[in-house]
Amino acid sequence: MSQQKKSGRRRFILGGLGLTGALLVGWGVVPPRQRLNTSTPLPVSNGEVAMNGWIKIAQDGTVSVAMHRSEMGQGIHTALQMLVAEELDVPMSMVRPMYVPADKIYGNMAALADGLPFHPDDHGSLKRTAQWVTLKFARELGLQMTGGSSSVKDAWQPMREAGATARAMLIAAAAKKWNVAATECTTKDGVVSHSTGKHASYAELAADAVNSKPGEIQLKRPQDFKIIGQPQLRTDAVPKGDGSAQFGIDARPEGMVYAAIKQSPTIGGRIKSFDAAAVKSMPGVMQVIDFSMEGAVAGVAVVAQSYWQARQALDKLPITWDAGENAQLSTESIFKDFASKLDSESGFAYHNTGDVEETLAGKGVTKTVEAEYRAPFLAHAAMEPINCTAQLKDGKLQIWVSTQVPGVAADVAAKVTKLKSEDVTLHMAYLGGGFGRRLEVDMVAQAARVALESRGAPVKLIWSREEDTTHDMYRPAALARFRAGLDSAGKLLAYDNKSVSGSITHQVLARTFGLMGAGPDKTTAEGEFDMPYEIPHQRIRHVIAPSPVALGFWRSVGHSHNAFFKESFIDELAHAAKQDSLIFRRGLLKEHPRHLAVLDAAVQKAGKPAEGRAHGLALHESFGSIVAQIAEVSVQGGQIRVHKVTCAVDCGIAVNPNIIAQQMESAVVFGLSAALYGEITIKDGKVMQSNFNDYQVLRINEAPEVETVIIKSAEPPQGIGEPGVPPIAPAVANAVFILTGKRLRSLPLKLS
């Protein structure tokens, strides 16, 4: 049985990549292509010199660094500049961010490799082979994407190599100029120096350096870092503070008009008819356009001289909708289907060790614990409204948009307008929040479609908050069942977990790339199958339920709800074993010293709860980082109040401790919004929530104090944007149980 499972997984992994044995032996053993130089040189002006595909040096010595990832508040532009500044030996004050043309060297390799369904404790040859081949595949694909908490992890090697290579080239140029050995030259603050007193700035050497041969490139050792590991001010703080930062919605091309849209109120609905003549005479109205496209949500756009005029006309536009086949869909019917599937389907086993059934039925188990948990659909609720500006003129299309996938966005726009990819120019901007929502390109397709009929004028398409909330790509709803067996001493012998939800990956492959989604999807079971707890007999399975509701990547993806399920149930088991939850967890982590260190650091820092409050504990690993959180909670008038959250995190080398702390704070607030309030419900095929009045987020007066402890590590950096989200819901729920004796097994957490 075990061998068959391994063979099945092998076929899944390698078959999913479209690879054959011959391909593995040939193409698969060759190292991935270089990530130093772009296919065409970086564009330069005013005497700039491009050192490689990542770095340009200006005449005044300013160093421009390629920003190939989207800045959406997570501080990634600062971190990426730090990687280059460290190896190039220049202060951060000399470094500037620059947007660069698309190229495959900027593709995100780490995110695709992290998508493989292997357990973190698996160090076998199959895993190594699959990761190696996936990295090669990702390099060839060149998908430029910001997501999966992978930006620093992916850039750690190539951007440091770019800085180190440029530095070596500059040293080589100086050594040749002075007729000295390169080993006798040193660098500091953008200057090459020699012991004889000779020195030259990088700006003086750059033109000669591009033709120099630097020899072997060596990266700095962590103990020699001067910038990496030190708190640095964010490079986007000043422009965001003074208002000069440009977000997608700030685009103002000359002659711009506005489009407001209304989409089918029913999931999968279509337009029967609309009466454009009824609004054509309203002030400022220019056009009424049906932008419905195959495989996309049906809708109508009103184009006008101002957004307010477009909205006013849209509100008065008579539209008749065909509700379609989902008119009876409801939250209740979805969860009823989930329960039926858990009853009837075995699911895909992502992790299976020992013999769960035999152990649970054996005499060694003296207590069996069973529980069922559920989580709702969730919207992203990013603060910047969904928007995209498009102009089609003289056979060329320009797009201004906040996006996490610029290459995909440009390709979709080209497809809609039937243009060649080289005829599409995408202008990147800051993102006013992404959280995975801007991995989608529906707004780009819509804007391109409207631009087709806008006679050359640039059109800014803006969704209302109501359109955003009711037409999101939602975090999947999920249902999970657990069984576990304890012996007379409270030792956990067997652990069985089966869950059900829709598949994000299947939908995204179909929606974005036109590919059929099939087979297992790691994101459905992540946070369940890959837990570190040492349980001799465990089985973690998942059942995929086809979902008419549009699903998308939401901050921390499957970990966001699976951590709540798993960490709450572990707490239940500790209670059933009559053990303290910390002691119980420690007993399951004897071979996981990093997890133990994080757990102990959080507990030590949190200290004792204030009178009338309780500490809830949760530990979770996601995106390569380990996070433990202690939530200090009270219950006041039946309402849950979180006063303080202590976070301990091991994310490998801490590139910028400031950003790590900020990300933990952000994740706690984001996660608490979902834990206490977040819920999208469906009735008669329609999403019931529409704005912040009924899709509530945490208010500033409810935000807890957040204290972060960063565990010192020499391991390569891992993800940080998402790992702080998963532990907060179970930490709060576990505290509520201590206070009230009530085990809350459904999100959002409610006592009545």
C-alpha positions, -999 to +999 in steps of 0.1 A: +000+000+000+028+024+010+047+018-022+016+024-043+010+057-027+045+068-034+042+058-070+009+077-073+025+108-058+054+105-082+031+103-112+011+133-099+042+155-094+061+147-125+031+142-147+017+176-135+048+192-148+044+176-181+077+157-178+088+123-190+116+101-178+138+110-208+132+147-201+143+142-165+175+124-175+183+151-202+169+185-196+163+179-159+199+174-149+212+206-166+214+236-142+188+263-146+197+292-168+215+322-154+195+350-137+221+377-140+215+392-175+183+400-193+176+389-228+180+425-240+200+452-221+183+474-196+173+508-212+197+536-201+197+574-204+218+604-193+250+584-190+237+555-170+255+522-172+237+489-169+260+465-150+236+436-155+199+429-156+194+442-120+216+472-116+223+505-133+248+531-121+241+568-129+267+596-134+261+609-099+268+574-084+231+566-077+224+529-080+191+519-096+179+484-086+153+464-105+120+460-087+106+429-102+081+424-074+050+444-066+050+467-036+017+464-018+025+476+016+047+446+026+080+465+023+095+443-004+111+471-024+131+480+007+142+444+012+152+439-024+173+471-024+190+459+008+201+426-009+219+445-037+233+473-014+249+447+009+268+429-018+276+460-038+289+479-008+268+510-011+247+527+015+210+525+012+209+563+006+226+557-028+200+531-039+169+538-059+141+514-071+134+511-108+106+493-127+120+471-155+107+456-187+095+420-184+121+393-187+123+357-177+152+362-152+126+380-130+103+350-129+093+337-095+110+302-092+105+298-054+068+301-054+063+273-079+087+250-061+069+257-028+037+245-044+049+209-045+029+187-020+058+175+001+060+174+039+087+197+054+103+168+072+106+149+039+143+151+028+141+122+002+155+120-033+120+123-049+115+156-032+149+169-042+144+158-078+109+173-081+121+206-067+151+207-090+129+201-121+103+225-109+129+252-105+141+246-140+105+246-153+099+279-134+130+295-149+118+286-184+083+298-177+095+332-162+062+340-144+067+374-128+045+371-097+044+385-062+027+361-039+033+330-017+055+351+006+083+342-018+098+375-029+129+376-007+133+339-007+134+339-045+156+370-048+181+360-021+205+344-045+202+362-078+200+398-065+229+392-041+249+377-070+240+407-092+254+430-065+285+409-059+292+406-096+289+443-102+312+450-073+338+425-087+335+442-121+341+476-106+371+463-087+385+447-118+382+479-137+400+499-110+427+473-107+434+474-144+433+512-144+459+514-115+479+483-127+474+466-093+460+433-082+423+432-077+428+414-044+446+445-031+415+467-037+386+473-012+352+488-015+331+510+008+302+534+002+304+532-035+341+538-038+370+514-048+402+521-029+438+508-029+464+509-001+485+534-021+457+560-016+442+557-050+404+556-051+376+560-076+339+561-073+316+535-089+303+562-113+339+569-125+345+532-131+312+520-144+317+525-181+350+505-180+336+479-156+310+466-180+338+452-202+359+438-173+363+402-163+357+399-126+368+363-121+352+341-094+323+358-075+320+352-038+290+363-017+294+377+017+292+355+047+263+363+071+288+374+098+301+400+074+267+416+067+265+453+074+230+461+059+212+428+059+199+420+094+199+456+105+167+477+108+163+500+078+138+527+070+114+518+043+122+534+010+085+538+002+077+556+034+084+591+023+065+590-010+035+574+007+038+600+035+039+630+013+013+618-012+037+615-042+034+577-044+015+566-074-010+538-070-030+522-099-060+544-092-038+575-094-032+571-132-042+603-151-033+600-188-044+630-208-080+629-221-090+602-196-127+592-191-143+569-165-162+537-165-184+524-137-196+488-139-224+465-127-220+428-128-245+399-125-259+399-090-262+361-092-232+338-094-229+327-130-258+349-142-261+366-176-275+397-191-309+393-208-312+430-219-305+466-209-318+499-222-288+522-230-311+548-244-326+554-209-293+570-197-276+582-229-289+618-224-277+620-188-249+645-181-214+634-192-225+599-204-206+588-235-212+551-239-229+520-225-209+488-231-217+452-225-183+438-215-194+402-209-168+377-221-168+339-223-158+324-190-161+357-171-187+375-150-213+392-172-216+430-168-223+464-182-201+495-181-212+531-184-185+554-197-187+591-188-166+623-183-164+617-146-167+587-123-197+602-105-215+608-137-209+572-147-221+559-113-252+580-114-261+567-149-253+531-140-277+533-110-305+544-134-297+519-162-325+493-167-309+459-168-327+425-169-306+396-156-308+359-162-301+344-128-288+311-144-283+277-128-271+289-094-303+308-084-309+284-055-273+283-043-269+290-006-243+287+022-264+259+037-265+239+005-228+243+001-220+229+035-246+202+031-227+191+000-194+193+019-208+170+046-221+145+021-187+144+004-169+138+037-193+109+043-189+093+009-155+101-005-121+090+008-102+120-006-065+123-015-040+113+012-014+140+014+003+124+044-001+089+058+022+072+083+016+041+104-019+026+105-045+050+118-075+027+116-059-002+133-045+020+161-078+037+168-095+003+170-067-012+192-066-017+230-039+010+234-063+038+227-083+045+259-099+078+248-111+088+213-118+125+205-138+136+175-146+171+163-158+190+132-147+225+122-158+249+095-147+281+079-166+305+057-159+322+023-139+354+028-134+385+007-101+403+004-114+438+011-082+456+000-085+494+006-076+505-030-107+499-050-104+474-079-094+495-109-076+495-143-069+522-168-066+513-205-060+531-237-061+516-272-048+539-298-031+535-332-029+497-327-011+500-293-025+493-259-014+509-227-024+496-193-021+513-159-028+489-131-019+477-096-012+440-101+007+411-086+012+395-121+022+421-146+031+396-173-002+378-171-021+411-170-004+422-202-010+388-219-047+389-210-050+425-223-034+414-256-057+385-259-089+406-254-078+433-278-063+407-303-029+425-302+006+411-302+023+411-268+049+436-279+020+461-287+010+462-250+027+484-225+019+479-188+027+507-164+033+493-128+022+512-097+020+507-060-008+484-048-032+497-022-034+462-007-033+429-026-037+399-003-039+377-034-068+396-050-045+413-075-032+380-086-064+381-106-067+400-139-104+402-144-103+440-141-076+442-167-097+421-192-127+443-185-107+476-190-092+463-222-127+453-235-141+487-227-110+504-243-118+486-276-149+507-279-137+540-265-123+556-297-088+560-285-095+577-252-079+563-220-106+548-198-103+544-161-125+515-149-133+515-112-153+490-092-175+503-064-169+487-030-202+468-034-190+453-067-157+444-051-174+426-021-200+408-042-177+398-071-145+388-053-125+356-059-131+343-023-111+324+002-127+289+000-152+278+026-141+245+042-153+217+065-129+195+085-134+164+106-109+150+131-105+118+151-077+111+174-068+084+200-050+089+233-036+062+256-041+061+294-011+083+300-025+110+276+000+102+248-014+109+213-012+077+193-034+082+162-046+113+144-070+113+115-081+144+096-102+147+065-114+180+051-133+193+021-133+226+001-131+239-034-098+241-052-083+275-058-056+262-081-080+244-104-100+275-108-070+298-114-056+275-140-088+275-159-097+312-154-063+327-160-045+303-183-073+283-199-059+250-185-079+222-170-073+218-133-071+182-122-056+161-094-047+172-059-042+208-049-017+214-021-033+246-011-064+228+000-046+207+027-016+229+035-014+236+072-030+202+079-008+175+062+025+194+068+023+199+105+054+192+126+038+173+154+053+138+159+024+114+159+032+078+152+000+071+133-015+099+112-035+103+081-044+136+065-068+136+035-087+162+015-117+160-008-121+186-036-157+199-041-164+216-074-173+252-065-196+275-085-183+303-062-152+320-076-122+311-055-089+329-053-057+331-033-063+349+000-035+359+024-019+326+037-043+306+015-052+272+029-031+278+060-056+306+070-083+281+079-064+248+083-043+263+111-075+272+129-088+236+125-055+219+135-044+241+163-078+242+179-081+204+177-046+200+192-058+221+221-088+199+224-065+169+226-044+185+253-076+192+274-087+155+268-053+143+279-056+166+310-023+183+301-013+220+298-015+229+261+021+241+261+034+209+277+013+188+253+027+205+223+063+203+236+058+165+239+049+163+202+080+184+191+109+165+205+126+162+171+118+198+161+142+221+180+133+252+159+096+249+166+104+244+203+125+275+203+098+296+187+072+282+211+093+288+242+102+323+231+066+333+226+056+319+260+085+335+278+079+369+263+042+369+269+046+363+306+014+360+327-020+373+315-037+402+334-064+394+358-097+385+341-079+375+309-065+343+295-036+334+272-044+313+241-016+295+223-011+285+187+020+273+167+021+271+130+046+267+101+038+282+067+058+294+037+089+281+054+085+302+086+075+291+121+053+314+141+040+310+176+014+334+190+000+341+224-033+360+224-043+377+256-081+377+256-110+388+277-147+383+272-167+414+279-205+413+277-204+383+255-179+400+232-144+387+226-117+413+231-080+407+221-057+430+241-023+418+232-006+393+209+029+381+214+045+367+182+077+347+180+089+340+145+118+320+129+119+331+093+156+323+086+179+352+083+160+384+092+168+407+063+150+437+078+138+432+114+116+463+111+096+449+082+093+415+099+077+432+130+054+453+107+043+422+089+035+404+121+014+434+132-003+436+099-010+398+098-025+399+133-049+427+124-058+411+091-062+377+107-083+391+136-107+407+111-114+373+097-114+355+131-139+379+147-160+392+118-151+378+084-179+358+067-193+358+031-227+342+030-248+332-001-285+331-005-305+326-037-272+326-056-262+360-044-235+372-020-253+389+009-225+412+021-218+444+002-196+469+021-178+475+054-211+479+072-218+442+068-184+429+060-167+443+090-129+446+095-111+453+128-113+490+138-084+509+152-099+510+187-101+471+186-065+466+174-043+448+201-008+456+211+015+433+191+050+424+203+073+404+180+103+383+189+126+373+160+145+341+165+181+345+153+189+321+125+216+314+099+192+297+076+182+313+042+153+338+046+118+324+042+083+339+038+071+366+061+041+384+045+016+356+053+029+334+082+015+357+109-021+352+098-028+315+104-021+312+142-042+342+154-077+326+151-068+294+170-049+314+196-079+335+203-103+305+202-081+286+227-081+316+250-119+318+248-121+281+258-100+288+289-123+317+299-157+302+291-153+265+287-169+268+252-150+253+223-157+275+192-153+253+161-166+277+135-153+309+121-160+337+127-157+332+165-190+340+182-202+332+217-239+335+208 
